[in-house]
Amino acid sequence: MAQQSDTVDAGSAQQTPLPPTIEVIDDRGVSIQLAQPAERIISLAPSLTELLYVAGAGSKLVGVVEYSDYPEEALSLPLIGRFDRFDIERILELKPDLVVAWLTGNPRSTIEALENLGLTVYVAEPRFLDSIPTQLTKLGQLAGTEADASAAIDDYETTLARLATRYRAESPVRVFYQVWDRPLMTAGGAELTNDLIELCGGINVFGELSALAPKVNLEAVLLRDPELIVASGIDERRPAWLDTWDEWPSITAVANRQVVFIDPDLTQRHSPRVLQGAEILCEQIATARALQREGAGQ
């Protein structure tokens, strides 16, 4: 009997337990499972590249899309195409064990093609300020870098709370955020830029629109009479078309010389850097508010 018991114990000792399964739910509602933390990751959007670095997974990135330019280390990574057009052969050559995709920015057909090829694809949609910590948490779980992600979340939430305490309850300022000039495009209420405006105590004059980057007309802007016009453009340079607002001095923002520019990477990329943009925007809204109060006192 003792010999039989020894045999059973030896057999049990030789059994190798399966590694714990990592499971997160992506923004499609799909369960993404990994047997172990991802070691080779491809990002399909510049903002997701930033989030992966902040979550502590930058060293695991093996491929990114164009315009993944922050942090600087991302510039040395292999390119696999643009956010809307990928080199699938190149992706397969890089042998990723995780692809991080953008729900409303990457073509759905391409995401499905990658999954049909056997790749694990986590699909994210970090649309609002409060979705950034959620994405950092999930990316940290997938990459096994939870401690780094948690520290980044603490820093982010501390800064966010400070800005909210300082600005959110101030008297409202009407803000028109201009994404582009032809066609004239703005930020609607269901996106990150609207969150930033409200964080700073502003009112998005087109906040009732639910579409992403909706098209509007000049007459609608004139009717809403913004006290601050903020333009983004496509890079860190102030777009020349911003000066065309000088033709409309009846707009309060134009009359008060409150037509300004913020680098779009600081207001439109869904990463903790957006709070740098919030700092700038809040100061600009505060200036417009001061002019508003001066006018009311006259």
PASEBA-1860 file (N, C-alpha, C; in nm, 3 decimals):
! residues 298
1> MAQQSDTV> 0.083/-0.120/0.000/0.000/0.000/0.000/0.086/0.126/0.000 ~ 0.193/0.120/0.080/0.281/0.235/0.086/0.345/0.260/-0.050 ~ 0.381/0.145/-0.119/0.443/0.160/-0.250/0.348/0.224/-0.349 ~ 0.220/0.186/-0.343/0.120/0.246/-0.430/0.106/0.395/-0.402 ~ 0.106/0.429/-0.271/0.093/0.569/-0.234/0.209/0.652/-0.287 ~ 0.334/0.594/-0.281/0.449/0.664/-0.332/0.437/0.690/-0.481 ~ 0.382/0.587/-0.552/0.367/0.600/-0.697/0.271/0.712/-0.732 ~ 0.161/0.721/-0.659/0.063/0.825/-0.684/0.122/0.962/-0.658
9> DAGSAQQT> 0.198/0.975/-0.547/0.257/1.105/-0.515/0.356/1.149/-0.622 ~ 0.435/1.055/-0.672/0.532/1.088/-0.775/0.463/1.134/-0.902 ~ 0.354/1.065/-0.936/0.280/1.104/-1.055/0.222/1.243/-1.043 ~ 0.173/1.273/-0.922/0.115/1.405/-0.901/0.222/1.512/-0.911 ~ 0.343/1.481/-0.860/0.450/1.580/-0.862/0.495/1.612/-1.003 ~ 0.477/1.514/-1.097/0.520/1.535/-1.234/0.422/1.617/-1.316 ~ 0.300/1.635/-1.263/0.201/1.712/-1.337/0.237/1.860/-1.334 ~ 0.239/1.924/-1.450/0.271/2.066/-1.459/0.142/2.146/-1.467
17> PLPPTIEV> 0.116/2.230/-1.368/-0.008/2.307/-1.371/-0.010/2.402/-1.489 ~ -0.128/2.422/-1.546/-0.142/2.515/-1.657/-0.124/2.658/-1.606 ~ -0.060/2.744/-1.685/-0.044/2.883/-1.641/-0.179/2.952/-1.633 ~ -0.192/3.048/-1.544/-0.320/3.118/-1.532/-0.354/3.191/-1.661 ~ -0.479/3.196/-1.694/-0.524/3.263/-1.816/-0.553/3.409/-1.786 ~ -0.500/3.498/-1.869/-0.531/3.641/-1.860/-0.654/3.666/-1.945 ~ -0.752/3.732/-1.889/-0.874/3.760/-1.964/-0.919/3.903/-1.939 ~ -0.941/3.977/-2.047/-1.002/4.110/-2.038/-1.111/4.118/-2.145
25> IDDRGVSI> -1.206/4.206/-2.123/-1.313/4.229/-2.220/-1.280/4.356/-2.298 ~ -1.272/4.345/-2.429/-1.238/4.464/-2.507/-1.363/4.548/-2.535 ~ -1.348/4.656/-2.610/-1.458/4.750/-2.629/-1.559/4.706/-2.733 ~ -1.541/4.586/-2.787/-1.646/4.522/-2.867/-1.732/4.433/-2.779 ~ -1.686/4.411/-2.655/-1.751/4.314/-2.568/-1.696/4.174/-2.586 ~ -1.582/4.162/-2.655/-1.521/4.032/-2.683/-1.421/3.997/-2.572 ~ -1.423/3.872/-2.528/-1.328/3.824/-2.428/-1.194/3.795/-2.495 ~ -1.089/3.864/-2.449/-0.954/3.844/-2.501/-0.874/3.766/-2.397
33> QLAQPAER> -0.823/3.649/-2.436/-0.756/3.561/-2.341/-0.613/3.532/-2.387 ~ -0.522/3.535/-2.291/-0.383/3.500/-2.315/-0.339/3.400/-2.209 ~ -0.260/3.303/-2.250/-0.208/3.206/-2.153/-0.099/3.268/-2.066 ~ -0.034/3.371/-2.118/0.071/3.440/-2.045/0.079/3.584/-2.098 ~ 0.143/3.675/-2.025/0.151/3.814/-2.073/0.211/3.824/-2.212 ~ 0.156/3.912/-2.291/0.205/3.933/-2.428/0.349/3.983/-2.425 ~ 0.431/3.930/-2.516/0.571/3.970/-2.526/0.603/4.040/-2.658 ~ 0.515/4.024/-2.758/0.535/4.087/-2.889/0.402/4.151/-2.928
41> IISLAPSL> 0.399/4.285/-2.920/0.274/4.359/-2.938/0.285/4.453/-3.058 ~ 0.179/4.461/-3.135/0.168/4.556/-3.244/0.053/4.652/-3.213 ~ 0.077/4.782/-3.232/-0.024/4.885/-3.210/-0.072/4.940/-3.344 ~ -0.202/4.955/-3.358/-0.260/5.003/-3.483/-0.311/5.146/-3.477 ~ -0.267/5.223/-3.377/-0.304/5.365/-3.368/-0.200/5.438/-3.284 ~ -0.167/5.562/-3.320/-0.068/5.638/-3.241/-0.107/5.654/-3.095 ~ -0.235/5.678/-3.067/-0.276/5.694/-2.927/-0.261/5.564/-2.849 ~ -0.284/5.452/-2.915/-0.267/5.323/-2.848/-0.119/5.294/-2.824
49> TELLYVAG> -0.034/5.340/-2.914/0.110/5.328/-2.892/0.149/5.402/-2.765 ~ 0.099/5.524/-2.750/0.128/5.601/-2.630/0.078/5.531/-2.505 ~ -0.044/5.479/-2.512/-0.101/5.411/-2.396/-0.018/5.289/-2.356 ~ 0.031/5.216/-2.454/0.112/5.098/-2.424/0.242/5.138/-2.355 ~ 0.304/5.245/-2.400/0.425/5.292/-2.332/0.394/5.334/-2.189 ~ 0.286/5.409/-2.172/0.251/5.455/-2.037/0.218/5.337/-1.945 ~ 0.159/5.233/-2.002/0.124/5.115/-1.923/0.245/5.027/-1.893 ~ 0.362/5.067/-1.940/0.484/4.991/-1.912/0.517/4.885/-2.014
57> AGSKLVGV> 0.444/4.884/-2.126/0.461/4.778/-2.226/0.538/4.825/-2.348 ~ 0.602/4.940/-2.343/0.673/4.991/-2.460/0.782/4.899/-2.510 ~ 0.853/4.833/-2.419/0.963/4.744/-2.460/0.913/4.620/-2.532 ~ 0.782/4.596/-2.525/0.725/4.478/-2.589/0.667/4.508/-2.727 ~ 0.667/4.636/-2.765/0.616/4.672/-2.897/0.715/4.630/-3.005 ~ 0.661/4.566/-3.109/0.746/4.523/-3.221/0.701/4.585/-3.353 ~ 0.591/4.661/-3.351/0.543/4.724/-3.473/0.436/4.826/-3.442 ~ 0.434/4.935/-3.521/0.337/5.043/-3.501/0.294/5.099/-3.636
65> VEYSDYPE> 0.194/5.186/-3.634/0.150/5.254/-3.756/0.216/5.390/-3.768 ~ 0.201/5.452/-3.885/0.255/5.586/-3.908/0.201/5.685/-3.803 ~ 0.279/5.786/-3.777/0.249/5.892/-3.680/0.255/5.845/-3.535 ~ 0.307/5.725/-3.512/0.336/5.682/-3.375/0.470/5.746/-3.338 ~ 0.463/5.871/-3.295/0.584/5.951/-3.276/0.610/5.992/-3.132 ~ 0.533/5.934/-3.040/0.555/5.966/-2.900/0.531/5.841/-2.815 ~ 0.622/5.813/-2.720/0.748/5.884/-2.695/0.848/5.863/-2.809 ~ 0.964/5.928/-2.797/1.061/5.927/-2.906/1.104/5.786/-2.944
73> EALSLPLI> 1.107/5.696/-2.848/1.149/5.558/-2.876/1.061/5.490/-2.980 ~ 0.936/5.534/-2.989/0.844/5.473/-3.084/0.886/5.497/-3.228 ~ 0.963/5.602/-3.253/1.005/5.634/-3.389/1.098/5.529/-3.448 ~ 1.161/5.450/-3.364/1.256/5.349/-3.414/1.189/5.214/-3.439 ~ 1.061/5.203/-3.411/0.992/5.075/-3.427/0.953/5.052/-3.573 ~ 0.946/4.925/-3.615/0.904/4.894/-3.752/0.762/4.945/-3.779 ~ 0.741/4.998/-3.900/0.609/5.044/-3.940/0.536/4.934/-4.014 ~ 0.406/4.921/-3.985/0.327/4.817/-4.051/0.215/4.880/-4.135
81> GRFDRFDI> 0.225/5.011/-4.162/0.125/5.078/-4.244/0.067/5.198/-4.175 ~ -0.053/5.240/-4.221/-0.125/5.352/-4.162/-0.239/5.298/-4.078 ~ -0.307/5.388/-4.006/-0.418/5.343/-3.921/-0.531/5.282/-4.004 ~ -0.540/5.320/-4.133/-0.650/5.271/-4.215/-0.605/5.174/-4.325 ~ -0.475/5.144/-4.330/-0.427/5.051/-4.433/-0.299/4.983/-4.381 ~ -0.307/4.852/-4.366/-0.197/4.777/-4.304/-0.129/4.683/-4.403 ~ -0.004/4.654/-4.375/0.071/4.552/-4.447/0.059/4.423/-4.366 ~ -0.038/4.342/-4.402/-0.066/4.222/-4.323/0.051/4.124/-4.327
89> ERILELKP> 0.119/4.115/-4.441/0.236/4.026/-4.449/0.343/4.069/-4.351 ~ 0.363/4.202/-4.340/0.462/4.252/-4.246/0.421/4.222/-4.102 ~ 0.294/4.236/-4.073/0.244/4.204/-3.939/0.273/4.059/-3.905 ~ 0.247/3.969/-3.999/0.271/3.827/-3.973/0.420/3.798/-3.955 ~ 0.504/3.868/-4.030/0.649/3.849/-4.016/0.697/3.885/-3.875 ~ 0.632/3.983/-3.813/0.673/4.029/-3.681/0.625/3.936/-3.569 ~ 0.541/3.838/-3.602/0.496/3.735/-3.509/0.443/3.792/-3.377 ~ 0.343/3.879/-3.384/0.289/3.933/-3.258/0.205/3.829/-3.184
97> DLVVAWLT> 0.211/3.833/-3.052/0.116/3.753/-2.975/-0.002/3.837/-2.927 ~ 0.001/3.967/-2.961/-0.113/4.055/-2.933/-0.110/4.173/-3.029 ~ -0.225/4.203/-3.089/-0.243/4.323/-3.172/-0.345/4.411/-3.100 ~ -0.312/4.539/-3.083/-0.403/4.633/-3.017/-0.459/4.725/-3.124 ~ -0.590/4.720/-3.144/-0.655/4.792/-3.253/-0.750/4.900/-3.200 ~ -0.789/4.990/-3.291/-0.874/5.105/-3.259/-1.012/5.080/-3.320 ~ -1.115/5.077/-3.237/-1.249/5.038/-3.280/-1.304/5.124/-3.393 ~ -1.303/5.256/-3.376/-1.364/5.343/-3.477/-1.264/5.399/-3.577
105> GNPRSTIE> -1.135/5.365/-3.562/-1.035/5.419/-3.651/-0.977/5.319/-3.748 ~ -0.970/5.192/-3.710/-0.917/5.088/-3.798/-1.029/5.020/-3.875 ~ -1.008/4.984/-4.000/-1.113/4.915/-4.077/-1.153/4.784/-4.010 ~ -1.281/4.767/-3.993/-1.330/4.645/-3.928/-1.291/4.521/-4.007 ~ -1.290/4.533/-4.140/-1.256/4.417/-4.223/-1.112/4.371/-4.200 ~ -1.022/4.468/-4.175/-0.883/4.433/-4.150/-0.867/4.365/-4.015 ~ -0.938/4.414/-3.914/-0.934/4.351/-3.782/-0.982/4.207/-3.793 ~ -1.091/4.188/-3.867/-1.144/4.052/-3.884/-1.045/3.964/-3.960
113> ALENLGLT> -0.976/4.022/-4.059/-0.877/3.945/-4.135/-0.762/3.900/-4.045 ~ -0.718/3.987/-3.956/-0.610/3.950/-3.864/-0.655/3.837/-3.771 ~ -0.777/3.847/-3.724/-0.829/3.742/-3.635/-0.844/3.610/-3.711 ~ -0.887/3.618/-3.836/-0.902/3.496/-3.916/-0.768/3.429/-3.943 ~ -0.660/3.507/-3.934/-0.526/3.452/-3.951/-0.470/3.395/-3.820 ~ -0.551/3.399/-3.716/-0.512/3.339/-3.590/-0.450/3.433/-3.490 ~ -0.447/3.564/-3.520/-0.388/3.660/-3.428/-0.489/3.702/-3.321 ~ -0.438/3.729/-3.203/-0.521/3.779/-3.094/-0.527/3.931/-3.105
121> VYVAEPRF> -0.648/3.986/-3.118/-0.666/4.130/-3.138/-0.753/4.186/-3.027 ~ -0.694/4.276/-2.949/-0.767/4.351/-2.847/-0.809/4.483/-2.910 ~ -0.939/4.514/-2.909/-0.991/4.632/-2.976/-1.034/4.734/-2.871 ~ -0.976/4.854/-2.880/-1.000/4.958/-2.780/-1.070/5.078/-2.840 ~ -1.144/5.149/-2.757/-1.208/5.274/-2.797/-1.202/5.372/-2.679 ~ -1.084/5.428/-2.653/-1.069/5.519/-2.539/-1.122/5.658/-2.574 ~ -1.254/5.674/-2.572/-1.315/5.796/-2.626/-1.320/5.911/-2.527 ~ -1.324/5.881/-2.396/-1.347/5.985/-2.296/-1.233/5.991/-2.195
129> LDSIPTQL> -1.233/6.095/-2.113/-1.129/6.110/-2.011/-1.127/5.991/-1.916 ~ -1.245/5.943/-1.875/-1.247/5.834/-1.778/-1.220/5.698/-1.840 ~ -1.209/5.693/-1.973/-1.177/5.564/-2.036/-1.026/5.541/-2.043 ~ -0.947/5.645/-2.023/-0.801/5.629/-2.030/-0.749/5.539/-1.918 ~ -0.788/5.561/-1.791/-0.745/5.466/-1.687/-0.793/5.323/-1.712 ~ -0.913/5.309/-1.766/-0.964/5.175/-1.796/-0.875/5.104/-1.897 ~ -0.835/5.177/-2.002/-0.748/5.116/-2.103/-0.610/5.084/-2.046 ~ -0.557/5.172/-1.963/-0.426/5.144/-1.901/-0.433/5.017/-1.816
137> TKLGQLAG> -0.542/5.001/-1.743/-0.558/4.881/-1.660/-0.558/4.756/-1.747 ~ -0.636/4.756/-1.853/-0.648/4.637/-1.937/-0.520/4.607/-2.013 ~ -0.455/4.711/-2.064/-0.329/4.689/-2.135/-0.221/4.639/-2.040 ~ -0.221/4.690/-1.916/-0.127/4.641/-1.817/-0.150/4.495/-1.785 ~ -0.275/4.452/-1.780/-0.305/4.311/-1.756/-0.257/4.224/-1.873 ~ -0.283/4.270/-1.994/-0.245/4.191/-2.111/-0.094/4.179/-2.126 ~ -0.022/4.284/-2.085/0.124/4.284/-2.100/0.196/4.240/-1.974 ~ 0.123/4.218/-1.866/0.187/4.179/-1.741/0.261/4.294/-1.675
145> TEADASAA> 0.216/4.416/-1.698/0.283/4.534/-1.643/0.187/4.613/-1.554 ~ 0.112/4.541/-1.472/0.009/4.605/-1.391/0.063/4.714/-1.298 ~ 0.181/4.692/-1.242/0.235/4.789/-1.147/0.263/4.923/-1.216 ~ 0.322/4.919/-1.334/0.348/5.042/-1.409/0.217/5.111/-1.447 ~ 0.121/5.032/-1.491/-0.008/5.090/-1.530/-0.077/5.154/-1.411 ~ -0.071/5.089/-1.296/-0.135/5.141/-1.176/-0.073/5.274/-1.133 ~ 0.059/5.283/-1.140/0.127/5.408/-1.104/0.088/5.521/-1.199 ~ 0.078/5.489/-1.327/0.040/5.590/-1.427/-0.104/5.636/-1.403
153> IDDYETTL> -0.191/5.545/-1.367/-0.330/5.580/-1.339/-0.339/5.673/-1.219 ~ -0.261/5.646/-1.115/-0.262/5.733/-0.997/-0.221/5.875/-1.034 ~ -0.115/5.888/-1.114/-0.069/6.021/-1.156/-0.177/6.092/-1.239 ~ -0.236/6.018/-1.330/-0.339/6.074/-1.418/-0.459/6.123/-1.337 ~ -0.508/6.039/-1.247/-0.628/6.074/-1.172/-0.601/6.189/-1.074 ~ -0.480/6.198/-1.022/-0.445/6.309/-0.934/-0.450/6.442/-1.010 ~ -0.390/6.443/-1.130/-0.390/6.565/-1.212/-0.531/6.600/-1.257 ~ -0.607/6.500/-1.296/-0.744/6.524/-1.341/-0.828/6.584/-1.229
161> ARLATRYR> -0.814/6.531/-1.109/-0.890/6.583/-0.995/-0.850/6.727/-0.963 ~ -0.722/6.757/-0.975/-0.676/6.894/-0.947/-0.737/6.993/-1.046 ~ -0.738/6.956/-1.174/-0.795/7.045/-1.275/-0.945/7.062/-1.255 ~ -1.013/6.953/-1.222/-1.158/6.961/-1.201/-1.191/7.051/-1.083 ~ -1.115/7.038/-0.975/-1.139/7.121/-0.856/-1.118/7.268/-0.887 ~ -1.018/7.297/-0.967/-0.984/7.437/-0.995/-1.078/7.502/-1.095 ~ -1.123/7.429/-1.197/-1.190/7.494/-1.310/-1.335/7.455/-1.334 ~ -1.375/7.332/-1.304/-1.504/7.283/-1.354/-1.623/7.367/-1.308
169> AESPVRVF> -1.619/7.420/-1.186/-1.735/7.492/-1.133/-1.733/7.641/-1.162 ~ -1.635/7.687/-1.242/-1.629/7.829/-1.276/-1.744/7.867/-1.369 ~ -1.767/7.996/-1.384/-1.875/8.041/-1.473/-1.847/7.994/-1.615 ~ -1.949/7.950/-1.686/-1.929/7.887/-1.817/-1.884/7.986/-1.925 ~ -1.805/7.932/-2.017/-1.756/8.007/-2.133/-1.793/7.928/-2.258 ~ -1.852/7.994/-2.357/-1.890/7.927/-2.481/-1.766/7.904/-2.567 ~ -1.744/7.778/-2.604/-1.622/7.740/-2.677/-1.659/7.671/-2.808 ~ -1.596/7.717/-2.916/-1.606/7.647/-3.044/-1.470/7.584/-3.072
177> YQVWDRPL> -1.467/7.453/-3.082/-1.344/7.381/-3.112/-1.345/7.343/-3.260 ~ -1.248/7.397/-3.334/-1.243/7.375/-3.478/-1.140/7.268/-3.512 ~ -1.186/7.160/-3.570/-1.098/7.052/-3.612/-1.038/7.080/-3.748 ~ -1.119/7.135/-3.838/-1.074/7.159/-3.975/-1.154/7.273/-4.035 ~ -1.106/7.326/-4.150/-1.174/7.442/-4.207/-1.260/7.411/-4.329 ~ -1.213/7.322/-4.418/-1.291/7.291/-4.538/-1.296/7.141/-4.560 ~ -1.405/7.080/-4.519/-1.526/7.139/-4.460/-1.503/7.182/-4.316 ~ -1.587/7.272/-4.269/-1.577/7.320/-4.132/-1.622/7.207/-4.040
185> MTAGGAEL> -1.529/7.162/-3.954/-1.556/7.048/-3.866/-1.527/7.085/-3.722 ~ -1.601/7.025/-3.631/-1.588/7.056/-3.490/-1.585/6.929/-3.406 ~ -1.594/6.943/-3.276/-1.601/6.829/-3.185/-1.742/6.822/-3.129 ~ -1.804/6.706/-3.139/-1.937/6.688/-3.082/-1.930/6.653/-2.934 ~ -2.045/6.619/-2.879/-2.052/6.594/-2.735/-2.005/6.457/-2.692 ~ -1.988/6.365/-2.787/-1.955/6.226/-2.750/-1.808/6.195/-2.778 ~ -1.719/6.286/-2.737/-1.578/6.260/-2.762/-1.490/6.333/-2.661 ~ -1.362/6.302/-2.666/-1.266/6.348/-2.568/-1.260/6.500/-2.557
193> TNDLIELC> -1.260/6.570/-2.668/-1.246/6.715/-2.666/-1.359/6.780/-2.588 ~ -1.478/6.728/-2.600/-1.591/6.781/-2.523/-1.565/6.764/-2.374 ~ -1.509/6.650/-2.335/-1.475/6.628/-2.195/-1.377/6.734/-2.145 ~ -1.277/6.767/-2.228/-1.178/6.866/-2.189/-1.242/7.004/-2.169 ~ -1.330/7.041/-2.260/-1.397/7.171/-2.250/-1.477/7.178/-2.121 ~ -1.551/7.073/-2.090/-1.632/7.072/-1.969/-1.546/7.067/-1.843 ~ -1.435/6.995/-1.848/-1.341/6.991/-1.735/-1.295/7.132/-1.699 ~ -1.275/7.216/-1.801/-1.224/7.351/-1.781/-1.334/7.453/-1.753
201> GGINVFGE> -1.456/7.408/-1.736/-1.564/7.500/-1.710/-1.621/7.565/-1.834 ~ -1.595/7.507/-1.949/-1.647/7.561/-2.074/-1.773/7.489/-2.117 ~ -1.838/7.545/-2.217/-1.954/7.483/-2.281/-1.922/7.467/-2.428 ~ -1.924/7.345/-2.476/-1.903/7.317/-2.618/-2.027/7.363/-2.693 ~ -2.012/7.462/-2.781/-2.130/7.518/-2.848/-2.196/7.418/-2.943 ~ -2.127/7.309/-2.975/-2.189/7.203/-3.056/-2.194/7.072/-2.978 ~ -2.202/7.083/-2.847/-2.204/6.965/-2.763/-2.326/6.877/-2.781 ~ -2.431/6.931/-2.843/-2.552/6.850/-2.863/-2.537/6.751/-2.978
209> LSALAPKV> -2.432/6.766/-3.058/-2.412/6.677/-3.173/-2.344/6.548/-3.127 ~ -2.396/6.435/-3.170/-2.345/6.305/-3.125/-2.241/6.246/-3.219 ~ -2.234/6.296/-3.343/-2.138/6.241/-3.439/-1.996/6.278/-3.399 ~ -1.899/6.194/-3.441/-1.759/6.226/-3.420/-1.713/6.323/-3.527 ~ -1.649/6.433/-3.485/-1.601/6.537/-3.577/-1.709/6.576/-3.677 ~ -1.825/6.624/-3.629/-1.934/6.660/-3.721/-1.902/6.784/-3.805 ~ -1.960/6.787/-3.923/-1.950/6.904/-4.009/-2.057/7.005/-3.967 ~ -2.019/7.133/-3.966/-2.113/7.240/-3.931/-2.098/7.351/-4.035
217> NLEAVLLR> -2.183/7.452/-4.028/-2.171/7.563/-4.122/-2.141/7.693/-4.046 ~ -2.093/7.791/-4.122/-2.054/7.918/-4.062/-2.171/7.985/-3.991 ~ -2.289/7.978/-4.050/-2.405/8.043/-3.990/-2.434/7.988/-3.851 ~ -2.411/7.858/-3.831/-2.435/7.797/-3.700/-2.335/7.847/-3.597 ~ -2.210/7.868/-3.641/-2.109/7.922/-3.549/-2.145/8.066/-3.511 ~ -2.184/8.146/-3.609/-2.223/8.285/-3.583/-2.340/8.291/-3.485 ~ -2.435/8.202/-3.502/-2.553/8.201/-3.416/-2.518/8.169/-3.272 ~ -2.422/8.079/-3.253/-2.383/8.037/-3.118/-2.286/8.135/-3.052
225> DPELIVAS> -2.226/8.223/-3.129/-2.139/8.330/-3.080/-2.041/8.283/-2.972 ~ -1.944/8.200/-3.007/-1.849/8.151/-2.906/-1.764/8.265/-2.848 ~ -1.728/8.249/-2.722/-1.639/8.346/-2.656/-1.492/8.304/-2.669 ~ -1.470/8.180/-2.712/-1.336/8.129/-2.738/-1.343/8.035/-2.857 ~ -1.253/8.055/-2.953/-1.238/7.961/-3.065/-1.103/7.894/-3.051 ~ -1.105/7.762/-3.047/-0.982/7.683/-3.035/-0.968/7.599/-3.159 ~ -0.852/7.607/-3.225/-0.829/7.528/-3.345/-0.722/7.423/-3.318 ~ -0.730/7.313/-3.391/-0.630/7.208/-3.377/-0.546/7.196/-3.503
233> GIDERRPA> -0.602/7.154/-3.614/-0.523/7.130/-3.735/-0.467/6.989/-3.736 ~ -0.351/6.971/-3.802/-0.298/6.836/-3.819/-0.163/6.815/-3.752 ~ -0.097/6.922/-3.709/0.032/6.904/-3.644/0.054/7.018/-3.545 ~ 0.179/7.034/-3.500/0.206/7.132/-3.395/0.215/7.275/-3.445 ~ 0.195/7.296/-3.576/0.198/7.432/-3.631/0.058/7.493/-3.634 ~ 0.051/7.621/-3.604/-0.077/7.692/-3.608/-0.125/7.698/-3.753 ~ -0.247/7.648/-3.780/-0.294/7.648/-3.919/-0.326/7.788/-3.968 ~ -0.289/7.815/-4.093/-0.310/7.948/-4.151/-0.458/7.983/-4.158
241> WLDTWDEW> -0.543/7.881/-4.176/-0.685/7.910/-4.190/-0.749/7.965/-4.063 ~ -0.679/7.958/-3.951/-0.735/8.013/-3.828/-0.754/8.165/-3.838 ~ -0.670/8.229/-3.920/-0.678/8.375/-3.933/-0.802/8.421/-4.009 ~ -0.871/8.330/-4.077/-0.990/8.372/-4.152/-1.103/8.416/-4.060 ~ -1.094/8.383/-3.932/-1.198/8.429/-3.839/-1.195/8.580/-3.821 ~ -1.084/8.644/-3.857/-1.076/8.790/-3.847/-1.181/8.858/-3.935 ~ -1.234/8.785/-4.031/-1.336/8.840/-4.120/-1.473/8.851/-4.051 ~ -1.482/8.799/-3.927/-1.612/8.795/-3.860/-1.601/8.859/-3.721
249> PSITAVAN> -1.577/8.990/-3.716/-1.557/9.058/-3.587/-1.681/9.062/-3.498 ~ -1.796/9.023/-3.552/-1.917/9.021/-3.469/-1.915/8.905/-3.369 ~ -1.829/8.806/-3.391/-1.817/8.695/-3.297/-1.739/8.744/-3.176 ~ -1.789/8.716/-3.058/-1.727/8.764/-2.935/-1.581/8.720/-2.926 ~ -1.552/8.595/-2.961/-1.414/8.545/-2.954/-1.321/8.626/-3.043 ~ -1.370/8.662/-3.160/-1.288/8.739/-3.254/-1.269/8.882/-3.202 ~ -1.377/8.942/-3.155/-1.370/9.079/-3.104/-1.272/9.089/-2.987 ~ -1.266/8.985/-2.904/-1.179/8.985/-2.786/-1.043/8.921/-2.812
257> RQVVFIDP> -1.017/8.888/-2.938/-0.890/8.825/-2.977/-0.867/8.694/-2.901 ~ -0.974/8.617/-2.891/-0.968/8.487/-2.824/-0.983/8.374/-2.926 ~ -0.896/8.376/-3.025/-0.889/8.272/-3.127/-0.750/8.211/-3.115 ~ -0.744/8.086/-3.068/-0.616/8.028/-3.027/-0.595/7.890/-3.089 ~ -0.473/7.841/-3.073/-0.434/7.711/-3.129/-0.374/7.624/-3.019 ~ -0.408/7.494/-3.023/-0.346/7.395/-2.935/-0.303/7.277/-3.022 ~ -0.184/7.228/-2.999/-0.133/7.110/-3.069/-0.236/6.997/-3.057 ~ -0.287/6.945/-3.170/-0.391/6.842/-3.163/-0.347/6.715/-3.091
265> DLTQRHSP> -0.217/6.687/-3.087/-0.170/6.569/-3.014/-0.201/6.580/-2.865 ~ -0.223/6.702/-2.817/-0.249/6.724/-2.675/-0.397/6.734/-2.642 ~ -0.482/6.731/-2.743/-0.625/6.740/-2.718/-0.706/6.629/-2.785 ~ -0.644/6.559/-2.879/-0.720/6.460/-2.956/-0.664/6.318/-2.946 ~ -0.545/6.302/-2.889/-0.493/6.168/-2.868/-0.536/6.119/-2.731 ~ -0.587/5.999/-2.729/-0.644/5.944/-2.606/-0.535/5.880/-2.521 ~ -0.456/5.964/-2.455/-0.350/5.917/-2.367/-0.337/6.016/-2.252 ~ -0.262/5.985/-2.147/-0.248/6.079/-2.035/-0.193/6.215/-2.076
273> RVLQGAEI> -0.125/6.223/-2.193/-0.075/6.353/-2.238/-0.188/6.453/-2.261 ~ -0.310/6.403/-2.273/-0.422/6.493/-2.298/-0.439/6.592/-2.183 ~ -0.391/6.556/-2.064/-0.403/6.649/-1.952/-0.307/6.767/-1.967 ~ -0.200/6.751/-2.046/-0.117/6.867/-2.081/-0.199/6.965/-2.165 ~ -0.273/6.909/-2.259/-0.362/6.992/-2.340/-0.470/7.056/-2.255 ~ -0.520/6.982/-2.156/-0.623/7.036/-2.068/-0.570/7.157/-1.990 ~ -0.446/7.148/-1.943/-0.385/7.261/-1.871/-0.387/7.387/-1.959 ~ -0.347/7.373/-2.085/-0.344/7.486/-2.177/-0.485/7.538/-2.204
281> LCEQIATA> -0.575/7.446/-2.233/-0.713/7.485/-2.263/-0.778/7.555/-2.145 ~ -0.757/7.503/-2.025/-0.817/7.564/-1.906/-0.767/7.707/-1.887 ~ -0.640/7.730/-1.911/-0.586/7.865/-1.899/-0.647/7.958/-2.004 ~ -0.667/7.906/-2.125/-0.726/7.988/-2.230/-0.872/8.021/-2.200 ~ -0.943/7.923/-2.148/-1.083/7.946/-2.110/-1.088/8.045/-1.993 ~ -0.994/8.035/-1.901/-0.990/8.129/-1.788/-0.968/8.272/-1.837 ~ -0.884/8.290/-1.939/-0.862/8.423/-1.996/-0.989/8.478/-2.058 ~ -1.058/8.393/-2.135/-1.186/8.435/-2.196/-1.288/8.466/-2.088
289> RALQREGA> -1.286/8.392/-1.978/-1.378/8.416/-1.867/-1.351/8.552/-1.802 ~ -1.223/8.584/-1.786/-1.188/8.713/-1.727/-1.238/8.828/-1.814 ~ -1.225/8.814/-1.945/-1.276/8.917/-2.037/-1.428/8.926/-2.030 ~ -1.490/8.809/-2.012/-1.636/8.805/-1.999/-1.680/8.885/-1.877 ~ -1.608/8.868/-1.767/-1.644/8.939/-1.644/-1.617/9.088/-1.656 ~ -1.508/9.123/-1.725/-1.479/9.266/-1.748/-1.592/9.331/-1.827 ~ -1.637/9.258/-1.930/-1.745/9.311/-2.012/-1.874/9.328/-1.933 ~ -1.900/9.232/-1.843/-2.023/9.239/-1.763/-2.018/9.354/-1.663
297> GQ> -1.895/9.396/-1.625/-1.881/9.501/-1.528/-1.887/9.641/-1.588 ~ -1.885/9.648/-1.722/-1.887/9.779/-1.787/-2.028/9.841/-1.786
END
